[in-house]
Amino acid sequence: MRLYYKKQYLTALERLSEVQTEIVNLIEKKQSQEAADILEQCQQEAIRIGTAVEESEGEGTEAVHSLEQYCELIYQLYEEVLQGATVNGRQRVKKLQKLLQKAESSLRHEIRTQKEAVFLPYKASMWDSLESVWKVANEDPDCNAVVVPIPYYDKNPDGTFREMHYEIDQFPADVPVVHYTVYDFGKNHPDKIFIHNPYDDGNYVTSVHPFFFSENLKRYTDELIYIPYFILNEIDPSNEEAVKGMEHFCMTAGVVNADRVIVQSEAMKQIYVNVLSKYLGEEKRPYWQEKILGLGSPKVDRVCNPRSEDLELPEEWERLVQTEAGARKKIIFYNTSVSALLHHGEDMLAKMEEVFRVFEEHRDTVTLLWRPHPLIEATLTSMRPALWETYEGMVQKYQAAGWGIYDDSANMNRAIAVSDGYYGDWSSIVWLYQKTGKPIMIQDCAVREGTH
């Protein structure tokens, strides 16, 4: 039985028990109709609880048996009261109380409970930020773990929604998924909801469906838990300048609205606590200290324990990483970020052109695996449409040339697992890539041939 419903039934039995005293008083005052009305209501409530328990647990539970006896005694008392018979109300209600106590004891101690945890990823490529937590929940016999991918939208410059994306078909085959239109949040009221999108309506580029804003989800669960989809560079909490650069991550709606926030380290927890206390009141520091947990990131779990499919190359990739002699080339993971394109614009595009030229010249020994940030298109079309046209032409040219890998799949961890080194922009992937022990080099768009 779901813990959520068990709590409801126990509360209902407690209310029934409290009403019995009122029944005694009405019988002793000869207020027969009023007593009969309450007896009828008690019987209906007992039937509702008993039916629900039987549907959940099947026949034969002591709770249902006691409630059936309770209903029979209620009916007998109801008939006698309406007929004006002399009734020892205290004695009869004492028997009713005993049956309610037996039903409560059975429900509380004999009926096994199960929690329900719902995971709400929006981009399949970000599933790794929830995956290891889901695995633990999925393997727990006392937890029903449900993955409900949710839709998200690109946004126009004026903030209105543009194209809807729904990536339910891009999740790993071993992850059973439920369509968001099928799962009934009101009826199921999951005990825990896990999210990795914290922005609600605060993202200028994309947005999840408004139903899935953290502010709304709190209505449908006992515990809303936010785990960031990103990894940040570890910084000293006392480094005020560095902390100021990441304050916006701490002040999102998801952080404020969640009941629990799980971040990548104890140092990162302290940064969150300091920032939130600074802007929302120092008196709330103990609240943030308890709410934010520095337990680590599931993304690190995935990098350190890659899936077998993370190590398998698609056939077209396999062809590109083999030399004519059958040896394996080195694979360089080339990452281009949204922020670098926004900040450096045409200079960044020129740097990318040079990178492609250099790697094409050395394609006999090295294979470039280019994996651009998945939100580049949505961001540029919304904020820098002219830049997007040039960038899109570069993508098409690179793909048509066929000498390097273009990876726009949902599985970022495959690029990390199969590559021999990282080259590209500074982003959260760098901190994650460090966990592999492989070499890392950060590109500088100001450093190009012919520049000084």
N, C-alpha and C positions, 0 to 999 in steps of 0.2 A: 504494500500500500504506500502511496506517496505520503511523505512526511507532512506535506502541506495540508492534505485532506485529513490525515489523522489528527492534526492539531485542531482543525475545524470541528471534527466529530467530538473530540474531548471537550472542547468549549461548549458545544451544544448540549452534551450530557450534563455538564456543570450547570448550565442554565436550567435544564429540566429539573435537576435536583433542587435548585433554589426555589422553583415554582411550587414544589410540593407543600411547603409551609403555608402558602397562600390558599391552597386547596383546603387544607385543614380549617383555616379560619373561616372560609366561605361556608363550609359544611356546618360548622358549629353555629354560624349566624343564620342558618336556614336559607341562605341565598343560593337556592338550588340551581337556577338557570345560569347564574354566573359561574358556579362551580362546574356545571356540566360543560359550559363553553371552554373553560380552561382545560378540562379533562380531554375534550375532543382535540384541542390544539396540541396537547402533550402526546396524544396517541399518533397524530399525524407526523409530528417531529420524530418520534421514536421509529415509526415506519420508514421515514426518509433515511434516517441514519442506518437502520438495519438493512434496508435495501442496498444502500451504497456499500456497506461493508461486505454484504454477500456477493455483490457484483465484483468486488475487488478480490475477495479471499475465498469465494466459493461457500458451499454449505458446510455446516458442522462446527462453526466457531462458537465459543461460549458467549461471545458478545451478542451475536445474533439470537442465540437461544434465550438469553436473559431478556433481550428486548422484546422477543415474541411473548414471553410470559408477562412482561410488563404491560404489553398492549392488551392482553387478555384480562388482566386484573383491572386495568383502566376502563375497559368496556363494561365489565361487571359493575364497577363503582358508578360509572356514568348512568347505566340503566337504573340502578337503585336510587341514585340521587334524584333523577327526573320523576321516578315513581313516588317519591316522598317517603321512602323507607327509612327506618331508623338505622343510622350508620355510625360506627365508631371510626371517625375520620382519622384519628391519630394512629390507631392500630393498622388501618388499611394503608395509610401513607407510609408507615414504617416498613411494610412489606415491599411497597413500590421503591422506596429508597434503597433497600437491600439489593433489589434487582438492578437498579441503576448503578450501584457500586460494583456489582459483579460484571456488568457490561463494561464499565470504565476500566476495571482492573484487567480484563481480558484484552481490551483494545490497547491499553497502555503497555502491557508486559508480554502478551502472547503473539501479537500480530507484528510481523517484521515490516520495517519501513524502508523505503527507498527514496533517495533524493533524485531530483532531476536537474541536470546542468545543461544549459543551452549555450552553444558557441555561435557567435554571429560574425563570421568573416565576411568581408565585402569583396576584396580582391583575392583571387586564388593564389597569386604570387606572394601574398602576405600570410598565408595559412601557417607558415612555420613559426609565426609569433604566438600561435595558440596550440600548435600540434602536440607538444610533449605534455601539456596540461590535459588536453583532451584524451591522450592515450592513458594517462593515469586514471581519469574519470571513467573511461570506457572499460578498463579492466577491473574496476571496482564493482563487485556484485551488488552492492547496496546503492549504486548510482546508475541512473539512466542518462547517458550522455548523448545529446542530440546536436547535430551540426546543421544549422540553418543558414546557408549563404544568403546574403541580402543584396538588393539592387543598389546601384549608385548611379549618379548622373554627372555628366560634364555640365559646366555652368557657363552661361554667356557673360560677357563683360558687365552686364547690368545685374547679375546675380540670379537671373531666371535659369531654370533647368533646360538643358538641351537634350542630348542623346542619353538614353538609359542603357546601362550595361548590367548583364546578369551572368555571372561566370560559374554557375552551378555545375556545368559539364566539364570544368577544368580542374576539379579536385582529384586527389589520388584515388585510385580504384578501391583501396581498402578503407576509405572514409565514407560511410553511408551518409548521404545528405538528404535533407527534407526541404521541399520547396517552401519559400516563405509564405505563400498564400495558403498552404495546407496546415501549417502549425498554428494552433489557436493559443495565443499568449494569454488571453483572458481566462479561458477554461483551464489550461494546464498550469498557469502560474508557476513557472520553474523556480526552484529554490535558489539557483544561481544563474546569472546570465554573464557571459564573458564577451567583452567587446575589445577591438583593437583600433577602432576609429574614434578619436576623442573630440572631434571638431564640432559636431552638431551643425549649426548653420554658419560656423566661423571660417570655413575654408572657401577661398575665392575661386578655386579651380574645379573642385568636385564636391559632391555631397551625397551621403547615403540618403535613402528615403526618409522623410521626416518622422515617420512612425518609429524609426530606429535611432532617433536622437536619444542621447543618454537621459535627458530630462524626462522624456516620455517613458523609456524602458523601466525607470525606477518604479513605475506604477504596477508593473507586472511581475516583480520578483522580490524575494526577501533580501537578496544580496547582488548588487551590480558590481562586477569586477572588471577593471580596465587594465589591460596589458599593452604597452606601446608596440606598434608594428615595426619600430625602428630601434637601432642601437646607436647610442651617442658616444662620442669620444669621452673617456674618463678624465675628469678634471678635478682639481683640488677644490673642495667646497669653500675654501678661504680665498680663492682667486676671484675677486669681485668682477673683474673685467670679463673673464671667461664665463662666469655664471650669468652675467647680464646678457650674454649672447644666446643663452638658451632658456631665458625666462619664459619665452612664449610657449615652450613645450610644457611648462609647469602650470600654466594658467588657462589651459583649455577647459571646455565645458565637461568633458569626460572625466578629467581629474577631479574637478570640483563636485560633480554629481555622483560619482561612483562611491560605493561603500568600502571598496578596497582597491588600491592601486599597487600593482606589482612592477617594480623597476629593476634594472639590471644589476645593481650593487648597493651596498650600504652607503657608499659615498654619494651615489646618485640620489638615494633616499634623502640624505641630509640636505642636498641641494634643493630638492622639491620642498622639503619642510621649511627651509629658510626662505625660499621665494614666496611660498603661500602665506607664511606668517608675516612676511614683510608687507604684502599687499592686502591681506584679508584680516589682519589683526594679530598681534603677538599673543593675545590671550587664547588664541585657538591653536597655538603650537602643540600642546598635548594631544589635541584631536588629530592633527596631521601626523604626529609621531606614531600614533596607533594605527591610523588608516593606511599609511604608505609603507609598503614592505619591500626591502631590498633583497629579494629572494633570487634574483638572476633572471635572465631572459630565455624563453624557450628557443629563440633563434640560435643561441649558443649551443643548446642541447642538440639541435639538428645538425649544426656544422661539425660538432665533435662526434656525432653518431650518425653519419650519412646513411640514407636508405640505399638498398641495392640498386634501385632505379636511378639514384643520383650518380652512380658510377657507370651507367650504361649510356653510350652515345647513339643517337639516331644514325641511321645508315648514311645519310648525306654528310653528317659531321665526320663519321669514321673515314670517309673517303678523303676529306680535307686534311686529316691529321696524319695520314700515312705518306711516307716518302715513296719515290719510285722503287726504292730497294726494299720497301716493306717495313722500314723502321718507323718509329713514332716520333713525330715532331713535338717540340715544346708548344704548349698552349698558353697563351697570354689572355687573361680575362681583362678586357678593356671596358671600363665603366664610365659612362658619361651621365652627368647629373642634370637635374632641372635647374638648380641654382646657378651652376656655372654658365649655362646658356643664357639665363636671364641677366646675370651680372656682366657677362663679357660679350654677348651678342656675336657680332661678325668676327671678332677676334677669336672667339671660341670655335666658330665654324672653320676658320682658317687653320687653327691648330689641329682640328680633327682631320682636315684634308691632308695635312702634312703627315699625321700619324698613319693614315691609310696608305699614303704613298710609300712610307718607309717600310711598313709591314708587307706591302705587296712586293717590294723589291727583295725581301727576305723570306718570301713564302715557301721556299724550298726547305727551310729548316724550322720555321716558326709559323704557327697558325694563330691568327687573331680571332678571339671570340668576343665580338662586340655585343654587349648587353646594355642598351640605353635604359634609363629610368622609365618605368611603365607609364608615368604621368606626363612625359614630355609633350606628347601630342595634345592632350587636354589642356596643359598649361600654356603652351605657345599659341594654340588657336584662340584661347581666351584672352591672353595678355599681350602676345607679340605675333599677330597673324602673318606679318611680312616675313619675320624670321622663320616661321614655320614653313613657308613655301620653299625657302632655300634649303632648310634642313630636310624636308621631305624629299627634295630632289637628290640630296646626298645619300639618303637611305636607299632610294631606288637604284642609284648608280652602284652603290656598294653591293647590293643584293644581285644585281645583274652581272657584275664582274665575276662573282662566283669563286673568288680565291680565299675568302674568309667566312667565318660563321657569323650569322646574324641571329641572336637569341632573343626573341620576344615571348618566350614561353612563360608559364606561371611558375616554373621551378628554378628559382634563383640559385638554390643550393647545388644544383647540378653543375652550374658554371664554377662555383667555388670548389667543388669536389674534384672535377676533372682537370682544372687548370693548374699550371706549374708556377704561375706568378700573377700578380695584380699590377695593372697600370691604368691610370685614369684619375678622375676627380676625387677630391677628398669628400667622403660621404660616410654615412653610418656603416656602409659595407666594409670600409677599411678596418674599423674596429673589430668587426666580425671576422674579416679575413685574417687578422692577426692571430686568431685562435688556431689557425691551421699551421702556423710556423713557416709558411711559404713567403718568398720575397715580395715586397710591396714597393712600388714607385709611384709618386704622385705627379701628375702632369701639371705644367704651368703654361697657360696659353700665351704668356708673354715671351716665352722662350721658343723661338722658331728660327729656322735658317734665315739669315739676312737681318735678324733683329739683334739688338745689343742691350 
